[in-house]
């Protein structure tokens, strides 16, 4: 449900947050904490990162304060919306003595409103939904939380050096998947910014109708278009997607996998920060009172135990585990879900302690297409 846009100021944005809280949502927004911009609970715009910008490079992240009044002059932090709709740890059921009757544990988390979600994160939720709503591993917690979430997306006008969302078709603008879309139109100097707001759903329209603001003018939309075009031209990375699934499928023995394995620490950071990774472990534990709990926790294909079957792990080498992650994202996702598993947010590049750059690895595979490794175990899956 698209409608005509309106232009609001900082005061109206504050009212928007308050209105969401009044409707029973738990409001989350970008906050500066522990040297990074993360998602945290907010009660108004005062907690948002006014004047903060992020500096990102392979294996590097830092913040600097510019003194501006802009709230969204940053790209992405280590967290995406995924953790709010697909929690890192959740209890599935419990069983207590003496009868040990299994009782499901309902998910009772309050609905969440995310202020300042990025367009690439909206794409990440769509990709996750292919697996957790429509796939064979349909997850009721994800369905409930994602379906009840209110998403206020802030279009990205300040991409990081590690971003490549243009290549993946997921940004820097947003065309769907949001309740309200904001584009920050910066003020001159220390003037307050304005926000070009557009409703994408009935709930979003109702919210915007309750705020004072003026109708958007052609000049406002032209400014938005220019800001997004400038952001697209400043992307620090790109991926050539032409025939990429087939390229990866025929290069499982390429020596580039040996090269990246020399650098990869198999730490799992790339999967921990990825907005679309959905692998999970299920673990049963028993406490001293005899209560059994089945819990689900995030898992990583970087972990040696992830592919363990009777007799040992299927992917015993770091090379095979990194290759599994990369080929699943960019090749096998197409076979399973009809889309790429990557949204181009660049988090895996920034938060890799070894500074491994997936765009560089793909380019190297393309440049050496057809080369074969002579390393022992090159065919290991």
C-alpha positions in Angstrom: 0.0 0.0 0.0 2.0 2.9 -1.3 0.7 6.5 -0.8 1.9 10.0 -1.2 4.9 10.9 0.9 5.1 13.5 3.6 8.0 15.5 5.0 8.5 15.5 8.7 11.0 16.9 11.1 12.9 15.7 14.2 9.9 16.5 16.4 7.5 14.4 14.3 10.1 11.6 14.2 10.1 11.6 18.0 6.3 11.4 17.9 6.5 8.4 15.6 8.6 6.5 18.1 6.3 7.5 21.0 3.3 6.4 18.9 4.8 2.9 18.4 5.5 2.6 22.1 1.9 3.6 22.9 0.7 0.8 20.6 2.5 -1.8 22.6 5.6 -2.3 20.5 9.1 -2.7 21.9 11.0 0.0 20.0 14.5 -0.8 18.8 16.8 1.6 17.0 20.4 2.2 16.3 22.4 3.2 19.4 26.1 3.7 20.1 27.3 1.1 22.5 30.7 -0.6 23.1 32.3 1.2 20.2 29.7 0.2 17.6 26.2 1.1 16.3 23.9 -1.7 17.4 20.2 -2.3 17.9 19.0 -1.3 21.3 15.8 -0.4 23.0 14.9 3.3 22.6 12.2 5.6 24.0 12.8 8.4 21.6 15.2 10.0 19.1 17.6 11.2 21.8 19.2 7.7 21.9 19.8 7.6 18.1 23.3 8.1 16.8 23.2 11.8 16.0 26.3 12.9 14.1 28.0 9.4 14.2 29.5 7.8 11.2 31.1 4.4 10.8 34.4 3.6 9.1 34.6 0.1 7.8 37.2 -1.9 5.9 38.1 -5.6 5.8 38.6 -6.6 9.4 38.2 -3.0 10.7 35.4 -1.0 12.2 35.5 2.4 14.0 33.2 5.3 14.7 33.7 9.1 14.5 31.6 12.0 15.6 31.0 14.7 12.9 28.9 17.1 14.9 26.0 17.0 12.4 22.4 16.6 13.4 21.9 13.6 11.1 20.7 10.4 12.7 21.4 7.9 9.9 24.8 8.8 8.5 26.2 5.3 9.0 25.9 2.1 7.0 25.3 -1.1 9.1 26.5 -2.4 12.4 27.3 -5.9 13.5 23.7 -6.7 14.2 20.8 -7.1 11.8 17.1 -7.5 12.4 17.6 -11.3 12.2 18.3 -11.7 16.0 14.9 -10.2 16.8 12.9 -12.5 14.6 15.1 -15.6 14.8 16.6 -15.4 18.3 20.1 -16.8 18.9 18.8 -19.0 21.6 15.3 -20.2 22.4 13.7 -23.0 24.4 11.4 -25.2 22.3 9.9 -27.5 24.9 10.4 -28.7 28.5 9.5 -32.0 30.2 9.4 -32.5 34.0 9.4 -35.5 36.2 7.7 -37.7 37.1 5.7 -38.2 33.9 8.0 -36.2 31.5 5.1 -34.9 29.5 6.5 -32.6 26.7 5.2 -29.1 27.0 5.9 -26.6 24.2 7.2 -23.2 25.4 5.3 -20.5 23.6 7.1 -17.5 22.3 5.7 -14.5 24.2 8.0 -11.8 23.2 6.3 -8.4 22.6 6.1 -7.3 19.0 9.0 -5.3 17.9 9.2 -2.0 16.0 12.6 -1.4 14.4 13.4 2.2 13.7 16.3 2.7 11.1 16.4 -0.8 9.6 18.4 -0.7 6.4 17.1 -1.8 3.0 19.6 -4.6 2.8 18.2 -5.9 6.1 14.7 -5.9 4.7 16.1 -8.0 1.9 17.7 -10.3 4.5 14.3 -10.9 6.1 12.8 -11.8 2.7 15.7 -14.3 2.1 15.2 -15.8 5.6 11.5 -16.1 4.9 12.2 -18.3 1.9 13.7 -20.9 4.3 11.8 -20.3 7.6 8.3 -19.6 6.2 8.0 -21.3 2.9 10.7 -23.9 3.3 10.7 -27.4 4.8 12.2 -26.0 8.0 9.2 -23.6 8.6 9.7 -21.9 12.0 6.7 -20.7 14.0 8.8 -18.2 16.1 10.1 -16.5 12.9 6.7 -16.4 11.4 5.1 -14.9 14.5 7.8 -12.3 15.1 8.4 -11.2 11.5 4.7 -11.1 10.8 4.1 -8.9 13.9 7.1 -6.6 13.5 6.7 -2.9 12.5 9.6 -1.9 10.2 10.7 1.7 9.8 13.4 1.5 7.1 16.0 4.3 6.8 17.3 4.4 3.2 21.1 4.3 3.1 22.8 7.5 2.0 26.2 6.8 3.6 27.4 3.4 2.5 30.5 1.8 4.0 33.7 0.8 2.1 32.6 -2.8 2.5 29.1 -2.5 1.1 28.0 -4.0 -2.2 24.2 -3.9 -2.0 23.9 -2.4 -5.5 25.5 -5.5 -6.9 22.9 -7.7 -5.1 19.9 -5.4 -5.9 19.1 -4.8 -2.3 19.9 -1.1 -1.8 20.6 1.7 -1.1 16.9 2.5 -1.6 13.9 0.4 -0.5 10.8 -0.2 -2.6 8.9 -2.8 -0.5 8.9 -4.7 2.7 8.5 -1.8 5.1 5.7 -0.2 7.0 7.3 3.3 6.8 10.2 4.4 4.7 12.4 7.3 5.7 14.9 9.2 3.7 17.0 11.6 5.7 17.3 14.9 3.8 20.3 16.5 5.5 20.1 20.1 6.7 22.9 22.6 5.9 25.6 22.8 8.5 24.1 22.1 11.9 20.5 22.5 10.7 18.2 19.7 11.6 17.5 17.2 8.9 14.1 16.6 7.4 12.6 13.1 6.7 10.8 12.2 3.5 8.4 9.6 4.9 6.3 7.1 2.9 3.9 4.5 4.1 4.2 0.9 2.7 1.3 -0.7 4.7 -2.0 0.3 6.1 -0.4 0.3 9.6 2.2 2.7 8.3 -0.4 5.0 6.7 -2.3 5.1 10.0 0.8 6.1 11.8 1.9 8.8 9.4 -1.7 10.2 9.3 -1.4 10.9 13.0 1.7 13.1 12.6 1.9 16.7 11.5 3.9 17.2 8.4 3.6 18.7 4.9 3.0 16.9 1.7 6.1 15.9 -0.2 7.0 18.1 -3.2 8.8 17.1 -6.4 11.9 18.8 -5.1 11.9 16.5 -2.0 11.7 13.4 -4.2 14.4 14.8 -6.5 16.7 15.2 -3.5 16.0 11.6 -2.5 16.9 10.4 -5.9 20.1 12.3 -5.9 21.1 11.1 -2.5 20.6 7.5 -3.4 22.4 7.9 -6.7 25.4 9.4 -4.9 25.3 6.5 -2.3 25.2 3.9 -5.1 28.2 5.5 -6.8 30.2 5.3 -3.5 29.8 1.6 -2.9 33.2 0.2 -1.9 32.7 -3.3 -3.3 30.9 -5.1 -6.2 30.2 -8.6 -7.3 29.8 -9.8 -10.9 26.7 -12.0 -10.6 26.7 -13.2 -14.3 26.6 -17.0 -14.2 27.9 -16.9 -10.6 26.1 -20.1 -9.4 27.5 -22.1 -12.3 30.9 -20.6 -11.8 31.1 -21.7 -8.3 29.6 -25.1 -9.0 32.3 -25.9 -11.5 35.2 -24.6 -9.4 34.9 -26.7 -6.3 38.6 -27.8 -6.8 39.9 -24.3 -7.7 43.2 -23.6 -5.9 41.8 -20.3 -4.6 40.0 -22.4 -1.9 43.5 -23.5 -0.6 44.6 -19.9 -0.6 41.6 -18.6 1.5 42.0 -21.6 3.8 45.4 -20.4 4.8 43.9 -17.2 6.1 40.5 -18.3 7.4 40.4 -18.9 11.2 37.1 -20.8 11.1 35.9 -18.6 13.9 32.3 -18.3 12.6 32.2 -14.4 12.7 30.9 -14.3 9.1 27.9 -16.5 9.9 27.3 -14.8 13.3 26.9 -11.3 11.6 25.2 -12.6 8.4 21.5 -11.5 8.2 20.6 -14.7 6.2 22.4 -17.6 7.9 19.8 -19.8 9.6 21.6 -22.9 10.6 20.8 -24.1 14.1 21.7 -26.8 16.6 19.2 -28.5 18.9 20.4 -29.5 22.3 18.7 -31.4 25.2 19.8 -30.6 28.7 18.7 -31.8 32.1 19.0 -29.7 35.3 19.4 -31.0 38.9 15.6 -31.2 39.4 15.3 -33.5 36.4 13.7 -31.0 34.0 14.6 -31.6 30.4 14.8 -28.6 28.0 15.3 -28.7 24.3 16.9 -25.5 23.1 17.7 -24.2 19.7 20.9 -22.1 19.2 22.5 -20.5 16.2 25.0 -22.7 14.5 27.8 -22.1 12.0 29.1 -24.1 9.1 32.5 -22.9 10.1 32.3 -25.2 13.1 34.0 -28.5 12.7 31.1 -30.3 14.5 28.5 -28.7 12.2 28.9 -31.5 9.6 29.5 -34.3 12.1 27.9 -37.6 11.4 28.6 -41.1 12.8 32.3 -41.6 12.3 33.4 -37.9 12.0 32.7 -34.6 10.3 31.9 -34.5 6.6 33.8 -31.3 6.2 37.0 -31.7 8.2 39.2 -29.0 6.6 38.8 -25.2 6.9 38.9 -25.1 3.1 35.8 -27.3 2.8 33.9 -25.4 5.4 34.6 -21.9 3.9 33.8 -23.3 0.5 30.5 -24.7 1.9 29.6 -21.2 3.2 30.5 -19.3 0.1 28.9 -21.7 -2.4 25.8 -22.0 -0.4 25.3 -18.2 -0.3 26.0 -17.6 -4.0 25.1 -20.8 -5.7 23.0 -23.4 -3.9 20.6 -20.9 -2.5 19.4 -20.3 -6.0 18.6 -24.1 -6.3 16.8 -24.2 -3.0 15.1 -20.8 -2.7 15.3 -19.1 -6.1 17.4 -16.2 -4.9 20.9 -15.4 -3.7 21.7 -16.0 0.0 23.8 -12.8 0.1 22.3 -9.3 0.4 25.6 -7.3 0.0 25.7 -5.7 3.5 29.4 -6.4 3.8 29.3 -7.4 7.4 31.2 -10.6 6.8 34.0 -8.5 5.4 34.2 -6.0 8.2 33.9 -8.4 11.1 36.3 -11.1 9.7 39.3 -10.9 12.0 41.5 -12.0 9.0 39.9 -9.4 6.7 38.8 -12.0 4.2 36.7 -10.2 1.5 34.1 -12.4 -0.2 33.9 -10.1 -3.2 37.7 -10.5 -3.7 37.4 -14.3 -3.4 34.7 -14.4 -6.0 36.7 -12.2 -8.4 39.7 -14.4 -7.9 37.6 -17.5 -8.7 36.3 -15.9 -11.8 39.8 -14.9 -12.9 41.1 -18.5 -12.4 37.9 -20.2 -13.7 38.6 -23.9 -14.4 41.9 -24.1 -12.5 42.3 -27.3 -10.5 44.0 -27.7 -7.1 46.8 -30.2 -6.6 46.3 -30.2 -2.9 45.5 -33.6 -1.3 41.8 -33.8 -0.5 40.9 -31.2 -3.1 37.7 -33.0 -3.8 36.6 -33.1 -0.2 33.0 -31.9 0.3 
